[in-house]
């Protein structure tokens, strides 16, 4: 049974953008920026290392997850103000 509060909230959710190359570029760029910023952390090389990047596996996964969260926020924010 769906709560009436959930039904009321579902009616107020704005339309989300359809995936396009612009959305992919925004999310990829934000992941790259967060990955670069993760190199400035206290222990970027703690744990198993990636063979190509100077960051650990855990740091890479964390940076990619946080980059996606930031990228999705940017995409939804730009959509909400009508720029995307």
N, C-alpha and C positions, 0 to 999 in steps of 0.2 A: 504494500500500500504506500503510495507516494504522499508525503506530507504536503499540506496546503502551502507551507512556507517555501518548500522547494519549487512548487509550481509558480508561486509568485515571483521567486527569484529568477526562474527560467524565462519569464516573460520580459525581464528587464536587462538581460544579457545582450550587449550589442553584437552585431554581426562580425564575425572574425574574417580576416582576409583569406582569399583562396591562395594556395601556395603558388608562388611565381619565382623566377630566378632572382628577383629583387629581394624577396623574403629570405631566400637561401644565402644570398650574399651578405645580408645584414647579420644573420645568425652566424655564418662562418667567420665574418670579420670580428664579431664580438668574442667568439671562441678563441681566435688567434690573439686578440688583445689580452684576454684573461690568461692565456697560456704564457705570454710574455711577462705579464705581471706576476705570475706564479713563480717565476725565476727569482724574484726579489724576496721570496719568503725566507724564513729562518733556516729551514731544512729542505730545500728543493730536491736534494739527492739522497734522502733518507729512504732506504728500501731498495728493491730491485730496480735497476736502471733500464731505460729504453735505449736501444742500440743507436738511434739517430739523434734524439734530443737530449740535452743535458738536464733532464728532469726524471724523477722516479715515476713508476707506473701509477702509484697512488696520487701523486701530484698531477699527472696528466689526466687521469679520470676525473679528479676533483675540478680541475680547470675546465675541462670540456663540459661537465655538468653545470658548473656555475656560468660558463659562457652561454650555454643554451638558455638558462633562466634569464640572463641579462638580454640576450637577443630576442627572446619571445616578449619580454617586457617592452623593448624598443619597438618591435613590430606592432604590438597591440596599442602602444601609446601613439605611434604615428598613424595607425588606422583610426584611432579614436578622435584625433584632431583633424583628420581628413587629408593627411599628407601622403598616404600610401594607398 
